[in-house]
């Protein structure tokens, strides 16, 4: 959900539901910087961890996510969107 909130796109897309599931399970998500170069690297790393394929690589609790997002709570700048196409189908 964070990926979509920041980029306006789902990280994976396909016309076929089975192929969409394959992509979700096997492909890494595209870099957020493809659409948003202004996202702080620490926030990008947190979102990458949240979308990790391995459960052990993901934050273990919502408290960990909250603590990871706390440094970015004061950001109040308008987003800078990059004119890039949505993830490929």
Rosetta constraint file for C-alpha pairs under 8 A:
AtomPair CA 1 CA 5 HARMONIC 6.17 0.50
AtomPair CA 1 CA 10 HARMONIC 7.97 0.50
AtomPair CA 2 CA 6 HARMONIC 6.18 0.50
AtomPair CA 2 CA 47 HARMONIC 6.97 0.50
AtomPair CA 3 CA 7 HARMONIC 6.01 0.50
AtomPair CA 3 CA 8 HARMONIC 7.72 0.50
AtomPair CA 3 CA 9 HARMONIC 7.27 0.50
AtomPair CA 3 CA 10 HARMONIC 6.82 0.50
AtomPair CA 3 CA 11 HARMONIC 6.69 0.50
AtomPair CA 3 CA 32 HARMONIC 7.14 0.50
AtomPair CA 3 CA 47 HARMONIC 7.15 0.50
AtomPair CA 4 CA 8 HARMONIC 4.83 0.50
AtomPair CA 4 CA 9 HARMONIC 4.85 0.50
AtomPair CA 4 CA 10 HARMONIC 5.19 0.50
AtomPair CA 4 CA 11 HARMONIC 7.17 0.50
AtomPair CA 5 CA 9 HARMONIC 7.85 0.50
AtomPair CA 6 CA 32 HARMONIC 7.82 0.50
AtomPair CA 6 CA 36 HARMONIC 7.32 0.50
AtomPair CA 7 CA 32 HARMONIC 6.86 0.50
AtomPair CA 7 CA 35 HARMONIC 5.72 0.50
AtomPair CA 7 CA 36 HARMONIC 6.47 0.50
AtomPair CA 7 CA 81 HARMONIC 7.67 0.50
AtomPair CA 9 CA 86 HARMONIC 6.24 0.50
AtomPair CA 9 CA 87 HARMONIC 7.37 0.50
AtomPair CA 10 CA 87 HARMONIC 7.51 0.50
AtomPair CA 11 CA 29 HARMONIC 5.56 0.50
AtomPair CA 11 CA 30 HARMONIC 6.34 0.50
AtomPair CA 11 CA 87 HARMONIC 6.48 0.50
AtomPair CA 12 CA 20 HARMONIC 6.78 0.50
AtomPair CA 12 CA 23 HARMONIC 6.68 0.50
AtomPair CA 12 CA 24 HARMONIC 6.47 0.50
AtomPair CA 12 CA 29 HARMONIC 6.98 0.50
AtomPair CA 12 CA 87 HARMONIC 6.17 0.50
AtomPair CA 12 CA 88 HARMONIC 7.66 0.50
AtomPair CA 12 CA 89 HARMONIC 7.93 0.50
AtomPair CA 13 CA 20 HARMONIC 5.92 0.50
AtomPair CA 13 CA 87 HARMONIC 6.28 0.50
AtomPair CA 13 CA 88 HARMONIC 6.45 0.50
AtomPair CA 13 CA 89 HARMONIC 5.24 0.50
AtomPair CA 14 CA 19 HARMONIC 6.35 0.50
AtomPair CA 14 CA 20 HARMONIC 5.09 0.50
AtomPair CA 14 CA 88 HARMONIC 7.31 0.50
AtomPair CA 14 CA 89 HARMONIC 4.16 0.50
AtomPair CA 15 CA 19 HARMONIC 7.77 0.50
AtomPair CA 15 CA 20 HARMONIC 7.53 0.50
AtomPair CA 15 CA 89 HARMONIC 6.34 0.50
AtomPair CA 16 CA 20 HARMONIC 6.17 0.50
AtomPair CA 17 CA 21 HARMONIC 6.31 0.50
AtomPair CA 18 CA 22 HARMONIC 6.34 0.50
AtomPair CA 19 CA 23 HARMONIC 6.19 0.50
AtomPair CA 20 CA 24 HARMONIC 6.22 0.50
AtomPair CA 21 CA 25 HARMONIC 6.12 0.50
AtomPair CA 22 CA 26 HARMONIC 5.93 0.50
AtomPair CA 22 CA 27 HARMONIC 7.84 0.50
AtomPair CA 23 CA 27 HARMONIC 5.10 0.50
AtomPair CA 24 CA 28 HARMONIC 7.77 0.50
AtomPair CA 24 CA 29 HARMONIC 7.97 0.50
AtomPair CA 25 CA 53 HARMONIC 6.98 0.50
AtomPair CA 26 CA 53 HARMONIC 7.89 0.50
AtomPair CA 28 CA 52 HARMONIC 7.90 0.50
AtomPair CA 28 CA 53 HARMONIC 7.97 0.50
AtomPair CA 29 CA 48 HARMONIC 7.88 0.50
AtomPair CA 29 CA 51 HARMONIC 7.52 0.50
AtomPair CA 30 CA 34 HARMONIC 7.42 0.50
AtomPair CA 30 CA 87 HARMONIC 7.46 0.50
AtomPair CA 32 CA 36 HARMONIC 5.88 0.50
AtomPair CA 32 CA 37 HARMONIC 7.48 0.50
AtomPair CA 32 CA 39 HARMONIC 7.84 0.50
AtomPair CA 32 CA 44 HARMONIC 6.90 0.50
AtomPair CA 33 CA 37 HARMONIC 4.46 0.50
AtomPair CA 33 CA 38 HARMONIC 7.59 0.50
AtomPair CA 33 CA 39 HARMONIC 7.29 0.50
AtomPair CA 34 CA 82 HARMONIC 6.98 0.50
AtomPair CA 34 CA 84 HARMONIC 6.71 0.50
AtomPair CA 35 CA 81 HARMONIC 5.67 0.50
AtomPair CA 35 CA 82 HARMONIC 4.66 0.50
AtomPair CA 35 CA 83 HARMONIC 6.85 0.50
AtomPair CA 35 CA 84 HARMONIC 6.05 0.50
AtomPair CA 36 CA 79 HARMONIC 7.53 0.50
AtomPair CA 36 CA 80 HARMONIC 6.17 0.50
AtomPair CA 36 CA 81 HARMONIC 5.25 0.50
AtomPair CA 36 CA 82 HARMONIC 5.90 0.50
AtomPair CA 37 CA 80 HARMONIC 7.20 0.50
AtomPair CA 37 CA 81 HARMONIC 7.60 0.50
AtomPair CA 37 CA 82 HARMONIC 7.37 0.50
AtomPair CA 38 CA 79 HARMONIC 7.15 0.50
AtomPair CA 38 CA 80 HARMONIC 6.17 0.50
AtomPair CA 39 CA 43 HARMONIC 6.76 0.50
AtomPair CA 39 CA 44 HARMONIC 6.65 0.50
AtomPair CA 40 CA 44 HARMONIC 6.39 0.50
AtomPair CA 41 CA 45 HARMONIC 6.11 0.50
AtomPair CA 42 CA 46 HARMONIC 6.27 0.50
AtomPair CA 43 CA 47 HARMONIC 6.22 0.50
AtomPair CA 43 CA 68 HARMONIC 7.69 0.50
AtomPair CA 43 CA 69 HARMONIC 6.87 0.50
AtomPair CA 43 CA 72 HARMONIC 7.41 0.50
AtomPair CA 44 CA 48 HARMONIC 6.07 0.50
AtomPair CA 45 CA 49 HARMONIC 6.18 0.50
AtomPair CA 46 CA 50 HARMONIC 6.23 0.50
AtomPair CA 46 CA 65 HARMONIC 7.63 0.50
AtomPair CA 46 CA 68 HARMONIC 6.69 0.50
AtomPair CA 46 CA 69 HARMONIC 7.81 0.50
AtomPair CA 47 CA 51 HARMONIC 6.30 0.50
AtomPair CA 48 CA 52 HARMONIC 6.13 0.50
AtomPair CA 49 CA 57 HARMONIC 6.17 0.50
AtomPair CA 49 CA 58 HARMONIC 4.93 0.50
AtomPair CA 49 CA 59 HARMONIC 6.72 0.50
AtomPair CA 50 CA 58 HARMONIC 5.04 0.50
AtomPair CA 50 CA 59 HARMONIC 6.24 0.50
AtomPair CA 51 CA 58 HARMONIC 7.03 0.50
AtomPair CA 52 CA 57 HARMONIC 6.06 0.50
AtomPair CA 52 CA 58 HARMONIC 5.76 0.50
AtomPair CA 53 CA 57 HARMONIC 7.63 0.50
AtomPair CA 54 CA 58 HARMONIC 6.89 0.50
AtomPair CA 56 CA 60 HARMONIC 7.66 0.50
AtomPair CA 59 CA 64 HARMONIC 6.02 0.50
AtomPair CA 59 CA 65 HARMONIC 6.36 0.50
AtomPair CA 60 CA 64 HARMONIC 6.80 0.50
AtomPair CA 61 CA 65 HARMONIC 6.70 0.50
AtomPair CA 62 CA 66 HARMONIC 6.03 0.50
AtomPair CA 63 CA 67 HARMONIC 6.06 0.50
AtomPair CA 64 CA 68 HARMONIC 6.06 0.50
AtomPair CA 65 CA 69 HARMONIC 6.18 0.50
AtomPair CA 66 CA 70 HARMONIC 6.10 0.50
AtomPair CA 67 CA 71 HARMONIC 7.86 0.50
AtomPair CA 69 CA 73 HARMONIC 6.70 0.50
